[in-house]
Each structure stands twice: as structure tokens, then as C-alpha cells.
Amino acid sequence: MEIKRTFDLLANLKQNINKEDVLCAKRNGEWVKFSVKEYSEQAKLFGYGLLAKGFKKGDKIATVSNNRPEWNFVDMGMSMIGVVHVPIYPTISDEEYRYILEHSDAKMLIVSDIILYRRLKEIAKEIDSIKEIYTFNDIKDVANWSEIIALGEQKRILGKEEFRAIRDNITEDELVSIIYTSGTTGNPKGVMLSHRNFISNMKDAVPRYPLNAGDRILSFLPLCHVYERMINYLYQYNGCSIYYAENLATIAQDLKDIKANAFVTVPRVIERIYDKLVSKGNDLSGAQKAVFFWAMRLGERYRTNGNNYPLYAAKLKLARKLVFSKWQKAFGGQLRFVVSGGAALQPRLSRLFFAAGIPLMEGYGLTETAPVIASNYIEENGNLMIGTVGTVFNSVDVRIDEDGEILAKGPNVMMGYYKDEKTTAEVIDKDGWFHTGDIGTLVKGKYLKITDRKKEMFKLSSGKYIAPQAIENLLKESDFIEQAIIVGESEKFAGALLAPNFEYLHMWAHDHKVHFRDNQELIRDEKVLAVFRKEVMRFNKMIGKHEEIKRFRLVHEAWTSASGELSPTLKLRRRVIYKKYADILREMYNYEENEENKGSIKFS
């Protein structure tokens, strides 16, 4: 059947792939599975229930939830009657919740558990438009979403004609969801996305990611994130069985339990997997340890499309047998590929996973483009280039503006920002080109390469430009550095704040007999500072002279979305970091030229 609207996916599932485990979640240690029939029934009943409660096309409902089958039930139920879904991250601040709930005009709020209910009920009381709060989990004396299902069951016969009339008259160009950007600067913007936006992007993704009805997928990125949302539709289009991870801490065990065939992730998760692999390698000794790190070094030199020297293939075969086969086993033994998006992926990690027989492909896009603009293919057939985000999606046009900004046009480009025509007009020009704010280039005329965010580039006092993201990504290749931010706008030189990988640094300190009470004392130790100086100098040799980091400072805490330095999609919140470390930054740039400085790099 022809699929034009998101809920057409449900009808397609029912018609062609009537399986028993299309949506699955672990509860009380056991996987609970929902069939296509149950999915379809629950979604329709939710739609009937909303109609019985007086909801009309264009009304908004906000959800704040973990990944779970019920999220899909309400998503499809809303879309079939033209109610607009406003999914919100469970990890944002009270101020952001207050802004989004008020700005979106949500009439109902559905949350997953008692913690979110307690946190949000007081905020919801302040929002005039919100009339009711429901929960997915059973909570005593709190309205449960199942009450809407029960109401739908009661009103099904009376509401059937109205339901069908509304559903059948919804067009692909109608608004289906408002997704609020994570707001690295300023208030979040409500991105209005239509059925066409999602479905066109999903269809473009089909040939890139070979999936079938027999595949098992682990889903753990938030479904309120546009990338996981679109990919979730892609899984359903292909009839895959989707297993929702209990939480981030259970990913490794969940992958093994379900013998996952694929998953989608962000670079930070891949970096953590890599860190754990290195940690396990360090626990080995003698010949085993030597072989492990030989295989790692070999993998990082992998070249796609058959561009490896002849002896490399023989070495790789041995490395896969001795080392990389254990990786596949750790992932459940049947992992075919991984897709990374949301931020820049270190090319060496992609090479390493390809070498291990687990293709790790990078894609690129924005919430405003629903979301993918370009991605690599899984096959090494000339449509894959590590270090780039691949080729542009078939229905999307891309051009590079005079200042290097990436412009995109296509059916995936948003309808606009909710209640913000001015900002919409600033990013979508009169010819329909969406201005991404990213700087990039087309390598060999076809592979899109992102070099930085336009707004994040800055000038030194010399007039030279610094593109911080590329340098930050390079620094994070160090085992010692978990996060980095490049600073120095209008200053004489570039500097850096570095958040150490404390798990690795603690092991290093133990091996090198560095004693410390806490992380604050550890980062002031001269041996530790000497190691970081050496690392920074190593990376300085890989970048331009004006980009070299002349001074750096270490921070004693990790940067997370919970503590505010990272957005919910794990991007740096630069303004938050600048404000938090304002004193350190002032001190870093106030040294006299001839003053000794523990975090300075000396040049001859």
C-alpha cells in the first residue's frame, strides 16, 4: 500500500507483517511483547478516546516519557485524528519545561512515571492550556492513560464514523508533530513537521539501511529526538521487532539478550563503548594485551572500498579471529551495522568498527530537516567515505553557499517554527533553501563533509578564524580527554578547557603511582599536567599554526546533560560552559607573556 502519512505505517504493518513482537519492552526483568494487532487496536482506541474527550484536529498533547510501546500507541492514535504530538525530553530543566508546555498550547500532558509526575504537576498547574495530566505507569490516585483507552472502547461504535472521516481526510502536508530543539542557546524553538517531512525522509533511508521483518533492533535514543523518531518509523516500515532498552546502563546486556541486528546511536555512546574496550584491553597482560592493542592499531588504519594494501587483509583476518570476534560476541553475535548521528563522529572509530566487521556509518541532519540530509551507505560500493557524512538523500538538494554554509531543499524541510514567522524567514529563504548553520564541503563533488557550526566559528584578535568543533573532535581521540571546548574569541591565541576521561585517568594514575584524594587534587598533579601537555602538543601538530592551543585548563567534573554543560542530544552548551568557568577563562587569558603556567604549551 502507498504510505504518505505516519499512521499509514500502522495499516501497512497490519496488512503485510502481522507479527507477534513488533514492539517490546523489559518489565520486571522480562521482555513484554506487543503484536501488530495489539498495537493497531491500542492506537485506534486512544484516538477514539481523545475524540470522546472533545479533542479536535490541531489540538496539542505533550508527552514526557522513556522509550516504550505506549509512546507509539499514543503517537499513532493522535496522528489518526489530527491531534499534534509534542514529545519532550525527560531530562531538561524546569524552566525549559515551563516554556515548552506554555508555548506549545498543549491541552494534555502524559508522563511515564511518578518521578516525572511529581516534578511536572506543579509546573502544569501554572499553564492555563493544560487541563489534564495522565501517566503511563500505574500510580495510586493519579489518572492513567488506560482510562482514555477504556473511554475509547465505550465510544467506539458511536465515534467510528467521525474517526474514519477525520483520518481519511488528513493530508500528507498537515502538521503531525512539534519538536522543540534542545536549545544550546536561547529558548527552544518549536519545529513544525508534517507527515510528508517524516515519510519522505524515511523512504530515502530505506536503501541505505538494509532491514527486514526478521531483524531485531535495540532502541535507546529518546523517541522525542527527531532522529530516533524517524528511524523508529523506518523500523516499522520494514516490519522489524523493536526492543526498547530499560535504560542506558542496560544497553550492553540488552544487545546481548536480544541478539540485536542493528541500532542507532550518538557518538558519545560509541566513545563510551570504545573506552570500555580499551579498559578491558588494559586489564590483559603479556601477549594477550600486546595482540589486543595491535588489533586496535590495525583497525584504526582500515580503509573502505578495498583501498587497503594486500598484506593488510591477511593481518585483518587474524585480528578478527583473535580480537574482533569477541566484540561481535559481546554485542550478541548478530550485529550487522550501527548508525551514528546527532554530532560529529571520530573517523578512527568508524574505521575501527568497520575493521571489526561491524559497519559504523555516520549521517547528518537537523530537527528542521526531519532529520537526515545525508548519510553513508552500509555497502562499500563507492557510496561510502569515512570522515564524511556520506551522500545526500535522493529527494534532498544541497548546495554550499558562498560563505561555506550548507543549504538544503526538499520535502523533508520543516513547515516552519511554531509561532515564529520571523525566525522561520531567517532560515528558509525566498527560494525555499533551508540555511543549516553548518559549514561544509562536497568532497569529490558527492560526499558531504561537515567542518563546523557557522555560529560557533570565531575570530582571534589577529583576524584568523577558528572552527572549534573539528579541533574538539580531534582532541577527544585522546584516551585522556572525554570532552573539550575550544575558546579564545577576540583573544591573541586559542585555548581549551578539557574534561578528562576520569575512568582512564584513574587507572593511569594507579599505574604511575600518582596519589590523590579527589579529582580536584588529581588534575593539579604535575605528572598529570605533563601528560595532558604532551597530548595537546601531539594534536597541535595536526592543525594549522593559528589554531594551535597555547593554553589549556583541566576541569575536575564530568560534563553531562544533567549538570547542564551538554544538551539532551549531548552537544556542548557553550554559553553554559563559558559562564560556569568564567573565572578560569579570565585567569587563563590574564597571564603575562613570560609567566610560568602549568597549563601552557611552550613553543620554540
C-alpha positions as CSV (number, residue, x, y, z in Angstrom):
1,M,0.0,0.0,0.0
2,E,1.1,3.6,-0.5
3,I,2.4,5.3,2.6
4,K,2.0,9.0,2.8
5,R,1.1,9.7,6.4
6,T,2.8,8.3,9.5
7,F,-0.3,6.3,10.5
8,D,-0.2,4.6,7.1
9,L,2.7,2.6,8.6
10,L,0.4,1.0,11.0
11,A,-2.0,0.0,8.3
12,N,0.9,-1.4,6.3
13,L,2.1,-3.4,9.3
14,K,-1.4,-4.9,9.8
15,Q,-1.8,-5.7,6.1
16,N,1.7,-7.2,5.4
17,I,3.5,-8.1,8.6
18,N,1.2,-9.4,11.2
19,K,3.8,-10.4,13.7
20,E,3.6,-11.0,17.5
21,D,6.6,-9.0,18.6
22,V,6.6,-5.7,16.8
23,L,7.1,-3.6,19.9
24,C,8.8,-4.9,23.1
25,A,9.9,-3.6,26.5
26,K,11.5,-5.1,29.5
27,R,9.4,-5.1,32.7
28,N,10.4,-6.8,36.0
29,G,13.3,-8.4,34.2
30,E,11.2,-9.9,31.4
31,W,10.6,-8.8,27.8
32,V,6.9,-7.9,27.3
33,K,5.9,-8.2,23.6
34,F,3.1,-6.5,21.7
35,S,1.7,-7.8,18.4
36,V,0.8,-5.7,15.4
37,K,-2.9,-6.4,16.2
38,E,-2.5,-5.1,19.8
39,Y,-0.5,-2.0,18.5
40,S,-3.2,-1.2,16.0
41,E,-6.0,-1.7,18.4
42,Q,-4.5,0.4,21.2
43,A,-3.7,3.2,18.8
44,K,-7.2,3.4,17.5
45,L,-8.8,3.2,20.9
46,F,-6.6,6.0,22.1
47,G,-7.8,8.1,19.1
48,Y,-11.5,7.2,19.9
49,G,-10.9,8.2,23.5
50,L,-9.5,11.6,22.6
51,L,-12.4,12.3,20.3
52,A,-14.8,11.3,23.1
53,K,-13.0,13.8,25.4
54,G,-13.6,16.6,22.8
55,F,-10.2,16.8,21.2
56,K,-10.2,18.4,17.7
57,K,-7.8,18.4,14.8
58,G,-4.9,20.8,15.6
59,D,-5.1,20.4,19.3
60,K,-1.7,19.6,21.0
61,I,-0.8,16.9,23.5
62,A,2.7,16.8,25.2
63,T,4.4,13.6,26.3
64,V,7.4,13.3,28.6
65,S,8.4,9.6,28.7
66,N,11.1,7.0,28.4
67,N,11.0,4.8,25.2
68,R,8.2,2.3,25.5
69,P,5.5,0.7,23.3
70,E,2.9,3.0,24.8
71,W,4.7,6.0,23.3
72,N,3.9,4.6,19.8
73,F,0.3,3.8,20.8
74,V,-0.4,7.4,21.7
75,D,1.7,8.8,18.8
76,M,-0.3,6.9,16.2
77,G,-3.6,7.5,18.0
78,M,-3.0,11.2,17.9
79,S,-1.9,11.3,14.3
80,M,-5.0,9.4,13.1
81,I,-7.3,12.2,14.3
82,G,-5.1,15.2,13.5
83,V,-4.0,15.9,17.1
84,V,-0.4,17.2,17.2
85,H,2.2,15.3,19.2
86,V,4.6,17.4,21.2
87,P,7.2,15.0,22.6
88,I,9.6,16.5,25.2
89,Y,12.9,15.2,26.7
90,P,12.6,13.8,30.2
91,T,16.0,15.4,31.1
92,I,15.5,19.1,30.6
93,S,15.3,21.9,33.2
94,D,12.1,23.1,34.9
95,E,12.5,26.4,33.1
96,E,12.5,24.7,29.7
97,Y,9.5,22.5,30.6
98,R,7.6,25.6,31.6
99,Y,8.5,27.4,28.4
100,I,7.7,24.4,26.0
101,L,4.4,23.5,27.7
102,E,3.2,27.1,27.6
103,H,4.5,27.9,24.1
104,S,3.1,24.7,22.5
105,D,-0.5,25.3,23.8
106,A,-0.6,21.7,25.0
107,K,-4.0,20.7,26.3
108,M,-2.9,17.4,27.9
109,L,0.3,16.1,29.4
110,I,1.2,12.4,29.5
111,V,4.3,11.4,31.6
112,S,5.8,8.0,32.1
113,D,6.4,7.6,35.9
114,I,5.9,9.0,39.4
115,I,9.2,11.0,39.4
116,L,8.2,12.9,36.3
117,Y,4.6,13.3,37.6
118,R,5.7,14.8,40.8
119,R,8.1,17.1,39.0
120,L,5.7,18.3,36.3
121,K,2.4,18.5,38.0
122,E,3.2,21.8,39.8
123,I,4.6,23.3,36.5
124,A,1.5,22.1,34.7
125,K,-0.7,23.9,37.2
126,E,0.8,27.2,36.0
127,I,0.0,26.5,32.3
128,D,-3.6,27.6,31.5
129,S,-3.9,25.4,28.4
130,I,-3.2,22.1,30.2
131,K,-6.4,20.6,31.6
132,E,-5.2,17.1,32.5
133,I,-2.2,15.0,33.3
134,Y,-2.0,11.3,32.7
135,T,0.7,8.7,33.4
136,F,1.8,5.5,31.6
137,N,2.8,3.7,34.8
138,D,0.1,2.9,37.4
139,I,0.2,5.4,40.2
140,K,-2.3,5.5,43.0
141,D,-4.8,8.3,42.8
142,V,-3.4,9.6,39.5
143,A,-5.2,9.4,36.2
144,N,-3.8,6.7,33.9
145,W,-3.6,6.7,30.1
146,S,-5.6,3.5,30.1
147,E,-8.6,5.5,31.1
148,I,-8.6,7.1,27.7
149,I,-8.3,3.7,26.1
150,A,-11.3,2.5,28.2
151,L,-13.3,5.6,27.1
152,G,-12.4,4.8,23.5
153,E,-13.7,1.3,23.9
154,Q,-17.0,2.6,25.2
155,K,-17.4,5.2,22.5
156,R,-16.0,3.1,19.6
157,I,-19.3,2.4,17.9
158,L,-20.7,6.0,18.2
159,G,-17.4,7.5,17.2
160,K,-16.4,5.2,14.3
161,E,-17.8,7.4,11.5
162,E,-16.2,10.6,12.9
163,F,-12.9,8.8,13.4
164,R,-12.8,7.5,9.8
165,A,-13.9,10.8,8.3
166,I,-11.1,12.7,10.1
167,R,-8.4,10.0,9.4
168,D,-9.3,9.7,5.7
169,N,-9.2,13.4,5.1
170,I,-5.8,14.0,6.7
171,T,-3.3,15.0,4.0
172,E,0.5,14.4,3.9
173,D,1.1,18.2,4.2
174,E,-0.7,18.6,7.6
175,L,1.2,19.1,10.9
176,V,1.8,15.9,12.8
177,S,4.3,17.0,15.4
178,I,6.1,19.9,17.0
179,I,9.6,19.0,18.2
180,Y,11.4,21.6,20.3
181,T,15.1,22.0,19.6
182,S,17.3,21.2,22.5
183,G,18.2,24.9,22.9
184,T,22.1,25.1,23.1
185,T,21.4,28.9,23.0
186,G,18.3,30.8,24.0
187,N,14.8,29.3,24.2
188,P,14.0,26.1,22.4
189,K,12.3,26.6,19.0
190,G,9.2,24.6,18.1
191,V,9.9,22.8,14.8
192,M,6.7,22.0,12.9
193,L,6.9,18.8,11.0
194,S,4.4,17.3,8.6
195,H,3.6,13.7,7.6
196,R,5.4,14.4,4.3
197,N,8.5,15.6,6.2
198,F,8.9,12.3,8.1
199,I,7.7,9.9,5.4
200,S,9.9,11.3,2.6
201,N,12.9,11.1,4.9
202,M,12.1,7.6,5.9
203,K,11.7,6.4,2.3
204,D,15.1,8.0,1.4
205,A,16.6,6.0,4.3
206,V,15.3,2.6,3.1
207,P,18.1,1.7,0.6
208,R,20.8,2.9,2.9
209,Y,20.0,0.7,5.9
210,P,19.1,-2.8,4.8
211,L,16.5,-4.1,7.2
212,N,13.8,-6.8,7.1
213,A,11.0,-8.2,9.1
214,G,13.3,-10.7,10.8
215,D,15.5,-8.1,12.3
216,R,15.7,-7.2,16.0
217,I,16.5,-3.7,16.8
218,L,17.5,-2.2,20.2
219,S,16.2,1.4,20.6
220,F,17.6,3.6,23.3
221,L,17.9,7.1,22.0
222,P,14.9,9.1,23.2
223,L,11.9,8.8,20.9
224,C,11.3,12.5,21.4
225,H,14.6,13.0,19.4
226,V,13.7,13.5,15.7
227,Y,16.4,11.1,14.6
228,E,15.2,8.1,16.7
229,R,11.6,9.1,15.8
230,M,12.2,8.9,12.0
231,I,14.3,5.7,12.4
232,N,11.5,4.2,14.6
233,Y,9.1,4.8,11.6
234,L,11.7,3.1,9.3
235,Y,11.8,0.0,11.6
236,Q,8.1,-0.2,11.4
237,Y,8.1,0.2,7.6
238,N,10.4,-2.8,7.4
239,G,8.4,-4.8,10.0
240,C,11.4,-5.1,12.4
241,S,10.9,-6.1,16.0
242,I,11.8,-3.1,18.1
243,Y,13.1,-3.7,21.7
244,Y,13.2,-0.6,23.9
245,A,16.2,-0.7,26.3
246,E,15.5,-0.4,30.0
247,N,17.9,2.4,30.3
248,L,21.4,3.5,29.1
249,A,23.1,1.4,31.8
250,T,21.5,-1.8,30.4
251,I,22.4,-1.3,26.7
252,A,25.2,-3.8,26.7
253,Q,23.2,-6.6,28.3
254,D,20.1,-5.8,26.2
255,L,22.1,-6.0,23.0
256,K,23.3,-9.4,24.0
257,D,19.9,-10.6,25.3
258,I,18.0,-9.9,22.1
259,K,20.9,-10.6,19.7
260,A,20.4,-7.2,18.1
261,N,20.9,-6.9,14.3
262,A,21.3,-3.1,14.3
263,F,21.0,0.0,16.4
264,V,21.2,3.8,16.1
265,T,23.3,5.9,18.4
266,V,25.1,9.1,19.0
267,P,29.0,9.5,19.0
268,R,29.1,9.8,22.8
269,V,27.8,6.2,23.3
270,I,30.3,4.9,20.8
271,E,33.1,6.7,22.6
272,R,32.0,5.1,25.9
273,I,31.9,1.7,24.2
274,Y,35.4,2.3,22.9
275,D,36.6,3.4,26.4
276,K,35.3,0.2,27.9
277,L,37.0,-1.9,25.2
278,V,40.3,-0.1,25.9
279,S,39.8,-0.6,29.6
280,K,39.3,-4.3,29.1
281,G,42.4,-4.4,26.9
282,N,44.4,-2.7,29.7
283,D,43.3,-5.4,32.1
284,L,45.0,-8.0,30.0
285,S,48.7,-8.9,30.3
286,G,51.6,-10.2,28.3
287,A,51.0,-11.5,24.8
288,Q,47.2,-11.1,25.1
289,K,47.5,-7.4,25.8
290,A,50.0,-6.9,23.0
291,V,47.8,-8.7,20.5
292,F,44.7,-6.7,21.6
293,F,46.3,-3.3,21.0
294,W,48.0,-4.5,17.8
295,A,44.5,-5.3,16.5
296,M,43.2,-1.8,17.7
297,R,46.0,0.0,15.9
298,L,45.5,-2.1,12.8
299,G,41.7,-1.4,12.8
300,E,42.2,2.3,13.1
301,R,44.2,2.2,9.8
302,Y,41.3,0.5,7.9
303,R,40.3,1.9,4.5
304,T,37.0,1.3,2.9
305,N,36.2,0.3,-0.7
306,G,39.1,-2.1,-1.0
307,N,41.8,0.5,-0.5
308,N,43.9,-1.5,1.9
309,Y,47.3,-2.8,0.9
310,P,47.5,-6.6,0.2
311,L,49.2,-7.7,3.4
312,Y,46.6,-5.7,5.4
313,A,43.8,-8.2,4.5
314,A,45.8,-11.1,6.0
315,K,46.6,-9.2,9.1
316,L,42.9,-8.1,9.5
317,K,41.7,-11.7,9.1
318,L,44.0,-12.7,12.0
319,A,42.9,-9.7,14.1
320,R,39.2,-10.5,13.5
321,K,39.8,-14.1,14.6
322,L,41.9,-13.2,17.7
323,V,40.2,-10.0,18.9
324,F,37.3,-8.6,17.0
325,S,35.3,-11.8,17.0
326,K,35.0,-11.2,20.8
327,W,33.5,-7.8,20.1
328,Q,30.8,-9.3,18.0
329,K,30.0,-11.9,20.7
330,A,29.7,-9.1,23.3
331,F,27.1,-7.4,21.1
332,G,25.1,-10.6,20.9
333,G,26.8,-12.2,17.9
334,Q,24.4,-11.0,15.1
335,L,25.0,-7.2,14.9
336,R,25.1,-6.2,11.2
337,F,25.6,-2.4,11.4
338,V,25.4,0.7,13.6
339,V,24.3,4.2,12.5
340,S,25.6,7.3,14.3
341,G,24.1,10.8,14.2
342,G,23.5,13.9,16.2
343,A,27.1,15.1,16.3
344,A,30.4,14.5,14.6
345,L,31.9,11.0,14.8
346,Q,35.6,10.5,15.2
347,P,36.7,8.9,11.8
348,R,39.1,6.5,13.6
349,L,36.1,4.9,15.5
350,S,34.3,4.3,12.2
351,R,37.4,2.7,10.7
352,L,37.9,0.6,13.8
353,F,34.3,-0.8,13.8
354,F,34.4,-1.4,10.0
355,A,37.6,-3.4,10.6
356,A,35.9,-5.4,13.3
357,G,33.2,-6.4,10.8
358,I,30.6,-4.0,12.3
359,P,30.0,-1.2,9.8
360,L,29.6,2.1,11.7
361,M,28.0,4.7,9.4
362,E,27.7,8.4,10.0
363,G,24.7,10.5,9.0
364,Y,23.9,14.2,9.2
365,G,20.8,16.3,9.6
366,L,18.8,18.6,11.8
367,T,15.4,18.7,13.5
368,E,14.3,21.1,10.9
369,T,15.1,18.6,8.1
370,A,13.1,15.7,9.7
371,P,16.1,15.0,10.2
372,V,18.5,13.4,7.7
373,I,20.2,15.4,4.8
374,A,23.0,12.9,4.1
375,S,24.3,9.6,5.2
376,N,26.8,6.9,4.3
377,Y,25.6,3.5,2.8
378,I,26.5,0.3,4.6
379,E,28.0,-1.2,1.4
380,E,31.5,-0.4,0.3
381,N,30.3,0.4,-3.2
382,G,31.6,3.9,-3.8
383,N,28.8,5.5,-1.8
384,L,30.8,5.4,1.5
385,M,33.6,7.6,2.6
386,I,34.7,7.6,6.3
387,G,35.3,11.1,7.6
388,T,32.3,12.4,5.7
389,V,28.6,12.1,6.4
390,G,28.1,10.4,3.1
391,T,26.0,11.3,0.1
392,V,22.9,13.5,0.0
393,F,19.5,11.7,0.3
394,N,17.7,11.2,-3.0
395,S,14.8,13.7,-2.5
396,V,17.0,16.4,-1.0
397,D,19.0,19.1,-2.8
398,V,22.1,20.5,-1.2
399,R,24.3,23.4,-2.2
400,I,27.2,25.1,-0.5
401,D,26.7,28.9,-0.1
402,E,29.5,31.4,-0.8
403,D,30.5,31.5,2.9
404,G,30.6,27.7,3.1
405,E,27.2,27.2,4.7
406,I,25.2,24.1,3.8
407,L,21.8,24.9,2.3
408,A,19.2,22.2,1.8
409,K,15.9,22.0,0.0
410,G,13.4,19.1,-0.2
411,P,10.2,17.5,1.1
412,N,11.9,16.9,4.4
413,V,12.4,20.6,5.2
414,M,10.1,21.7,8.1
415,M,6.9,23.7,7.8
416,G,8.4,26.4,10.0
417,Y,8.9,27.4,13.6
418,Y,5.7,27.4,15.7
419,K,4.6,31.0,16.4
420,D,7.8,32.4,14.9
421,E,7.4,33.6,11.3
422,K,10.4,36.0,11.7
423,T,12.9,33.3,12.6
424,T,11.4,30.9,10.0
425,A,12.0,33.6,7.3
426,E,15.6,33.9,8.6
427,V,16.4,30.3,8.0
428,I,14.3,29.5,4.9
429,D,14.9,31.9,2.1
430,K,12.5,33.1,-0.6
431,D,13.7,30.3,-2.9
432,G,13.0,27.6,-0.3
433,W,16.5,26.9,0.8
434,F,17.0,26.0,4.4
435,H,20.1,27.5,5.9
436,T,21.5,24.8,8.2
437,G,24.0,27.0,10.1
438,D,26.7,24.3,9.4
439,I,29.8,24.8,7.4
440,G,30.8,22.1,5.0
441,T,32.0,21.0,1.6
442,L,31.3,18.3,-1.0
443,V,34.3,16.0,-1.3
444,K,34.7,14.7,-4.8
445,G,31.5,16.5,-5.6
446,K,29.3,14.0,-3.8
447,Y,30.4,13.2,-0.2
448,L,29.2,15.9,2.3
449,K,31.8,16.8,4.9
450,I,30.9,19.0,7.9
451,T,33.6,21.2,9.2
452,D,31.9,23.3,11.9
453,R,28.9,25.2,13.1
454,K,28.7,28.6,11.4
455,K,27.7,30.3,14.7
456,E,30.4,28.6,16.7
457,M,33.3,29.8,14.5
458,F,35.1,32.7,15.9
459,K,38.0,35.1,15.2
460,L,41.2,35.6,17.1
461,S,42.4,39.2,17.6
462,S,44.7,38.6,14.6
463,G,41.6,38.2,12.4
464,K,42.2,34.5,11.9
465,Y,39.1,32.2,12.0
466,I,38.9,29.2,14.4
467,A,36.5,26.3,13.7
468,P,36.3,24.8,17.2
469,Q,34.3,21.6,16.5
470,A,36.9,20.0,14.3
471,I,39.6,20.6,16.9
472,E,37.5,19.4,19.8
473,N,36.7,16.2,17.9
474,L,40.4,15.7,17.3
475,L,41.2,16.2,21.0
476,K,38.6,13.6,22.0
477,E,40.6,11.0,20.2
478,S,42.9,11.0,23.2
479,D,42.2,8.3,25.8
480,F,42.7,11.0,28.4
481,I,40.1,13.5,27.2
482,E,36.4,12.9,27.4
483,Q,35.2,16.4,26.4
484,A,36.9,19.6,25.1
485,I,35.8,23.1,24.3
486,I,38.0,25.5,22.3
487,V,37.9,29.1,23.4
488,G,39.6,32.4,22.5
489,E,37.2,34.6,20.6
490,S,38.9,38.0,20.1
491,E,42.0,36.8,22.1
492,K,45.5,36.5,20.8
493,F,45.5,32.7,20.8
494,A,43.3,29.7,21.1
495,G,42.9,27.9,24.4
496,A,40.9,24.9,25.7
497,L,39.0,23.6,28.6
498,L,39.4,19.9,28.9
499,A,37.2,17.5,30.9
500,P,39.4,14.4,31.5
501,N,38.2,10.8,31.0
502,F,38.5,10.2,34.7
503,E,37.9,6.4,34.4
504,Y,41.0,6.1,32.2
505,L,42.9,8.8,34.2
506,H,42.4,6.9,37.5
507,M,43.8,3.7,36.0
508,W,46.8,5.7,34.6
509,A,47.4,7.4,38.0
510,H,47.3,4.0,39.8
511,D,49.9,2.6,37.3
512,H,52.1,5.6,37.7
513,K,51.8,5.8,41.5
514,V,50.1,9.2,41.5
515,H,48.3,9.6,44.8
516,F,45.2,11.9,45.1
517,R,42.3,12.5,47.4
518,D,39.8,13.6,44.7
519,N,39.7,14.8,41.1
520,Q,40.5,18.3,42.1
521,E,43.8,17.3,43.5
522,L,44.4,14.8,40.7
523,I,44.2,17.5,37.9
524,R,46.7,19.7,39.7
525,D,49.3,16.9,39.9
526,E,52.4,17.8,37.8
527,K,52.7,14.3,36.3
528,V,49.1,14.6,35.1
529,L,49.6,18.0,33.7
530,A,52.7,16.9,31.9
531,V,50.7,14.1,30.2
532,F,48.0,16.5,29.0
533,R,50.6,18.9,27.8
534,K,52.1,16.1,25.7
535,E,48.7,15.1,24.4
536,V,47.8,18.7,23.4
537,M,51.2,19.2,21.7
538,R,50.6,16.0,19.8
539,F,47.3,17.2,18.4
540,N,48.7,20.7,17.7
541,K,51.0,19.2,15.1
542,M,47.8,18.1,13.2
543,I,46.2,21.5,12.9
544,G,47.1,25.0,11.4
545,K,49.6,27.2,13.2
546,H,46.9,29.8,14.2
547,E,44.7,27.0,15.5
548,E,47.3,25.7,18.0
549,I,46.2,25.5,21.6
550,K,48.6,27.7,23.6
551,R,47.0,27.3,27.0
552,F,44.5,24.8,28.5
553,R,42.9,24.1,31.8
554,L,41.6,20.9,33.2
555,V,38.2,20.7,35.0
556,H,37.5,18.4,37.9
557,E,34.0,17.4,37.0
558,A,32.4,15.5,34.1
559,W,30.1,17.4,31.7
560,T,26.7,15.9,31.3
561,S,23.2,16.9,30.2
562,A,22.0,16.6,33.9
563,S,24.6,19.1,35.1
564,G,23.8,21.4,32.2
565,E,27.0,21.5,30.1
566,L,25.6,19.2,27.4
567,S,22.2,19.4,25.7
568,P,19.9,16.4,25.8
569,T,21.5,15.3,22.5
570,L,24.9,15.6,24.1
571,K,26.1,18.7,22.3
572,L,28.2,21.3,24.1
573,R,26.2,24.1,25.6
574,R,28.9,26.7,25.0
575,R,27.2,29.6,26.8
576,V,26.6,27.5,29.9
577,I,30.3,26.3,29.9
578,Y,31.6,29.9,29.4
579,K,29.5,31.1,32.3
580,K,30.4,28.3,34.6
581,Y,34.1,28.6,34.0
582,A,34.3,32.4,33.5
583,D,36.8,32.8,36.3
584,I,39.1,30.1,34.9
585,L,38.9,31.6,31.4
586,R,39.7,35.1,32.7
587,E,42.7,33.7,34.6
588,M,43.8,31.7,31.5
589,Y,44.0,34.9,29.4
590,N,45.4,37.2,32.0
591,Y,48.9,35.7,32.3
592,E,51.9,37.8,31.4
593,E,53.8,36.5,28.4
594,N,56.8,35.5,30.4
595,E,54.9,33.9,33.4
596,E,55.2,30.2,34.0
597,N,51.9,28.5,33.6
598,K,51.1,24.9,34.3
599,G,48.5,24.7,31.6
600,S,50.7,26.5,28.9
601,I,52.3,25.0,25.9
602,K,55.8,26.4,25.2
603,F,57.0,26.8,21.6
604,S,60.5,27.4,20.4
